[in-house]
Amino acid sequence: MKVAVRNRYLILITGMIIQLCAGIIYMWSVFKGPVSTHLSWDSASASITSSIMLATFVIGIIIGGRMQDKYSPAPVALAGSIFLGLGMILSSFTPQSSPWLIYVFYGITGGFGVGCVYTTTVSVVQKWFSDKRGFATGMMVGAFGFSLVLFAPLTNMLLINWGVPNTFLFFGILFLVICSICSMLLSNPETKQQSGMPVSTQKQYTTKEMLQTKEFYLLTFSMFFLLPAYFILNPLLKSLGIERGLTDSMATFGVMLTGVASASGRLLTSWFSDYAGRKGAIWLISLITLAAALVMIFAEGVLFLVCIAAIAFSFGGSASVYAATTADLFGTKHMGLNYGCVMTGFGVSALVFPIISNILSATGVYTYSFMVAAAGCVITLILTAFLKVPGKVAK
């Protein structure tokens, strides 16, 4: 029993290290300007990279989740680590004549790798911590969000002093080595006894069974409508911050602030959901996002920073509470693929709403974009009201 408990905390720490590296997916707002200049690429085309990476991230979650459910987490996480590192390394060799290759290298290859390692680590801790599901998920995805805090200033410094190619190369090699080593330490608990943890009597839904429930669609669509504010804002963080009265250094600080807020949201929302319930947590972050999106219409200076922090907090909170809710509703046996299917709401939202925002804000005014984001939060509140989540998962 004691050995098992020690082992599960080792798994948690190992997964957090991988998540810390994988959080580079949210760094495009820092990369975008220097990459656009280096490759003589227009800003609008460069912005699409973020949406491509987030969408491919979900594909990685679905495929990686299916593979780790069928086999074991270590080889899937290792494969994801290779894709992540390779995507960054190949990005360093992108020629100026073909800037679109960033879509392939950073967006598709890197995004797929992040999806694989993300779903593997989240699914593994769900199985090891059936008694502390919200806590474990929050710690795991909190590291994912904290990546911005750690890497934003470092990335900015490296881009200035080393240039774009060397910065990509540095991160590619770093993540490849660290994530590959950590991946080999991941494992599932023993099937029958959960390595000394309480044996769950909860029904374990197959993906086919899950797709036949209304809870799946309520959960997936509530995620789809909750996240537009973040996806609209994310690629614009630095540039829009400068437009709203921030200096370049303060705009960079704003990117770091979203990392702190996102990590905090992942940790605090998971704790809140363990005690107040998953629905209550989803309602809370929906209301926070709704208020911030409306204020964002006119926010400038410090108020702009407060709004992006609030939106990032709720976005981070969604990562922990939706993973825990998926496990509560459908069990952990098929968590990898099941959560991947729920995350299609995330991926489609990441693709659709930035495009809608580009259309609505063609004149450079984002009023209607944030009104759409606010309306999405209202829809999430309504959908969540019909969601039936067990208060306590049977052990």
Helices and strands as residue ranges (DSSP letters): H 2-22, G 23-27, H 28-39, H 43-70, H 73-91, H 101-102, I 103-110, H 111-128, H 133-161, H 164-183, G 194-196, H 207-210, H 214-226, H 228-233, G 234-236, H 237-243, H 248-276, H 278-295, H 301-330, H 335-342, H 344-360, H 367-385
